[in-house]
């Protein structure tokens, strides 16, 4: 009965913390920050990689891994916006503000899930938002490097006995699922470990991040299949279908992120209870209807 009790407590915590509303708020701020954040990432990458390489390789590969069926379209629009001189210089500070809004909301949502009571100084929250932006930039560079290496290895595969086709399939699998899974696992582990004011241990953060990454990759596979056959929604929304699908995907991703945080928080509570119990006491899964014990 332990797994069922764990799932029951997880669902209760998810509802008690209002994670459905928090996920909607995260989705809203993610869409609001999408183009400003993309512009900032492109601007930072331009010091390392040329604009042509960014527009043709880095950005499409990165977004296609994290925005199924919509990454290429979003990448084209971001590359177009980044090339406008008026946008590049006139509203740079505005883009910095809107680009970091999603990280402020993420900080708030994770602290709600981990039930942090004391308030963090605004300067510290700003520093976390800037650090999160830098981590996202670094993830894009890692994605570009890994993609470039895989492309080189795929190009050297011989064409005998269909090995080139096998390498191409492995190449697509790596870019579509394996690389996004690895980057998501590492990034979310860092989020769970450092962002909440009541920090979980590394083991708890990694289990929560693994839960998110597995559910996210599975949801991505289902979402790609579902969006392919969403002909009914195409008749309803017309040209707005891409926006609706993007909003749904961002909302599902935010909800899964909070589910992973709930897993990490539940394990954190369990460890706190076990450490406070006397030796030899029977073990049971704790339940906290009104929050963790003080």
N, C-alpha and C positions, 0 to 999 in steps of 0.2 A: 504493500500500500504506500510505500515511501514515494515512488514517482508520482502517483496520483495526488498525494498530499502536497508534494512540492508544486505541481502544476496548479492545484487549487489555490495555494497561497500566492503563487505568482500572479494568477488572474485577479485575485482580490487586491493585491498591491497595485497592479496595473490600473484597476478601476479606481482605487482609493486615491492614487496620486493624480488622477485625471490625465493619464498619458494619451488618451485619444485626442483631447483638446491641445495638449502640449505638442503632439505630432502635427496637428493642423497648423499650429502657430509656427513650428519649425518649417513646415512646407511653405507657408506664406513668405517667411523671411528668406528661405532658400531661393524662391523664385524672384523675390525682390532684389536679392544680392547676386543673381546669376550673371547678368551681363557686367555689372561693375566688378565683381570678383574675377570673372573671366578676363576682363581688360587688365586688371592688376597682375594677374598671373602671366598674361602675355607680355606685359611691360617688363616684368622681372625676368622672364625667360629670354627676352630680346638681348640682354647683356651677355648671355651664354650661347644662344642658338640664333641663327638668322631668322628673319621674318618669314622667308619662303619655307624653310624647314618646319617652323612652328605651324604655319597654316596648312601645309600639305601632309605632315607626318605626326608631329607631337600632339597637337590638339585633337585631331580626329580620332587617333588611336586611344587617347586618354578618355575622351567623352564617350566613345562607343562602348568602352568597357564599363562605364558607370551609368550611362543613360541609354538603355537598350532601345533600338529602333528609332532613336531621335538624336543620337550623338552627332551624326554627320551634318544634319541640318543646323543644329545649335553651333557646331564648330564653324560653319561657313558664316553665320551671322556674327559670331564673335570676332572672326578674322576681319570681316568687313568693317565692324565698328572700330576695331583697333587701328585701322588705317585712316580714319578721319582725323585730320589735324585739329579741328575744332574740339573734338572729343578728347584728343590726346592731351591737350594742354589746358583748355578752358575749365574743364570740370574734374580735374584730377583729384582734388581734395574731396569733392562730393562723392566720387567713385570710391575713395578710401573709406568714407563713412558708411555708404550703403553696402560696400563689399564686406565690411566687418560686422554688420548687424546680425547676420546669421550666427556668428560665433558668440555674440552676447546672449542671444536666445538659447543657444546650445548650452552655454554655461548655466543659465537659469534652469533649464529643463533637467539637466543632470543633477543639479543640487536639490531640486524638488524630489527626484527619484531617490537620491541617497539621503534625503531627510536632513540636510544641513540647516542648522538653525541660525548661526551667526552670519552676518553680512560681510561680504568681501569689499575692500576698498575699490572705488571705481578705477583708480589707476592700475591696480592689479588685474582687474577684469579687462582693461584695455590692453595690458601687456599679454594676457592670455590670448586675446583675439588676434593680436599681431603675430604672436608665436604660432597660432593655429594657421594663419595665412602663410607663414614661412614653411610650416610642415606640409601644407598643401602644395606649395611650390616645389618642395623637395620631392614629394610623391610624383609630381609630373615629370621631374627630371629622371627619377628612377624608372618610371614607365617608359620614357623615351629611350633610356639606355638599354633596358631589358628588351624592348621591341627591336631596337637596332641590332642587338646581338642575335636575337632569334631570326631576324631577316637575313643576316649574314650566314648563319648556320643552315637555314633553309635553302639558300642559294647554292650551297656547296653539296647538297644531297644529290647523289647520282639518280639518273632517270631509269635505272634498271629495275625491272619487276615491279613497277608501280611505286617505287620508294619515294618519288617526288610527290605523288598524290598523298601518300601517308604523311610525309613531312608537312605538306600544306594543311592537312586536317589537324595535325598536332599544333601547327602554327596558329590556326584559327581558334583552337581550343585554349591555347595558352593566352592569347590576347583577349578572348571573350570571357573566360571564366577563371583560369588559374592566376593570372597576374592581378586582376581586380580583387580576387579573394585574398591573396597575400597582402596587397596594399591595404585593403579594408581591415584585415585582421591586425596588422601592425598599427595603423592609425587609430583604430577604435580602442585597442589595448592602451595606447597612450592617453586617449581621451578619458577612459574610465579610471585610469591610475592617477592622473595629475589634475584634471579639471575639477572634480567634486571637492568640496571643502572637507568632507569626511572621506578620506581616501581609502579605497580598498587595497588589499595586498595584491602583489603581482599575479599570484595564482588565481585569485577571484576575478581580477580584471581580464586575465587571459581567457578564463572560462566564459565570461560574459561576452567577450569579443568573438570567441569561437562560435558561440551560439548565434550571435548576430550574423557573422560571415556565412555560416552554413545556411541559415534561413534566407539571407539576402541573395545568395547565389541560386538557391532553389526558387525563390520568388522571381528572380530575373529570368530564369528559364521559362517559368509559367507565364510571365508577363509578355515575353517575346512571342510565345505561341498564341496568347490571348489577343494581343494587339494585331496579329496577322489576320485574324478572323473577326475583327470588330467592325463588320460591315454595317450592323445596325446603328452603331454610334456614328459612323461616317455619314449616314443619311440624316441623323439628328443634328449633328454639330457642324457638318460641312468642313470648311477650312479651319475651324477651331478644334478639330479633332486632335491635332498634334499637341495643342496647349492642354487639352483635357487629359490626354495620356501622360504628358509630362507632369502635370499636377498630381495625378493618381500615383505615378511611380515615386515621386518625391515624398508624398504622404506615406506610402507603404514603407519606404526606406527609413523615414523618420520614426514610424511606429516600431519597426524592427530594431532600430537603434535603442529605443527606450526599453524594449523587451530584453535586449541583452544587458542593459543597465540594471533592470529589475533582477535578473539572474545574479549579476555580480553583487548587488545590494543584499539579496536574500542570503547568499553565501557569506557575506560580511556579517550579517546579523547572526547567523548560525555559529560562526567562529567566535563571536563575542559572547554568546550564551554558553558555548562549550568551555571557553576559557574561564568563565565565572562559576561553572559548576564544580562541586567538590569531586575528588577522585572517586571512581566507582559508581557514580550516579548513572541511572539508565539514560540512554541517548534517545532523543526524539526530535522530530522536525519542529522548530519553534513557530508559533503563529503570533502575529502582532496586530491585532485589530485596531489598536489606537497608536501605532508607531512603536519604535524600539524602546526597551526599558531605559530609564534614566539612571 
